[in-house]
């Protein structure tokens, strides 16, 4: 039976380090990953707050890492992790990143991989007087911290990394769109979506709008549709994204075939 995704060009817009791992999974399916990071992930300008958080980990009962980037740039050495401190992650990718640095027994939502999923976990239902540290990037949603504070927890945010616009030349990306070598686009954040939309020209936007865009969350899907993208598929996590791609190309023939 022919492989429906074989030869499809899939644009991967994740930050550099995460892009490579996802691209290899796409290649294993027989598709052609095209990497263009839509966000640059950098260390925080001021690392003092992160150092203070690491020095005072024993004062907390709960530590939440909002993404794999928060783990990569914000997790302490495993030897400094207090046995009593419980780690939480919003999805399997972040949990795997924590386990890779030696932090185990990570709590992860089973169904919804976002802040809402974390807040629905029984372990975070009664957090009265508990001290919670949230490792995240600059800015971001306030829902997690605000809700935990409403449950009478004492919450500290720690900026572990900062997001910036990509510095890569856009010429190769524009050419790939113009030559119809991109058959689907994968986007993992509103910020990445905005950055990519801003740096491509009007002609490329028209080509993009005719292609399917895959995102991990309904919130990003809604933002994409407001921007004018016509075909937006929601599929959470790596496994969901890959499954969504396979299902799409099983029912939509590649135009160059």
Secondary structure, 3 states (H helix, E strand, C coil): CCCCCCCCEEEECCCHHHHHHHHHHHHHCCCEEEECCCEEEEECCCCHHHHHHHHCHHHCCEEEECCHHHHHHHCCCHHHCCCCCEEEECCHHHHHHHHHCCCCCCEECCCCCCHHHHHCCHHHCCCCCCEEEEEEECCCCCHHHHHHHHCCCEEEEEEEEEEEECCCCCHHHHHHHHCCCCCEEEECCHHHHHHHHHHCCHHHHHHHHCCEEEECCHHHHHHHHHHCCCCEEECCHHHHHHHHHHHHHHHCCCCCC
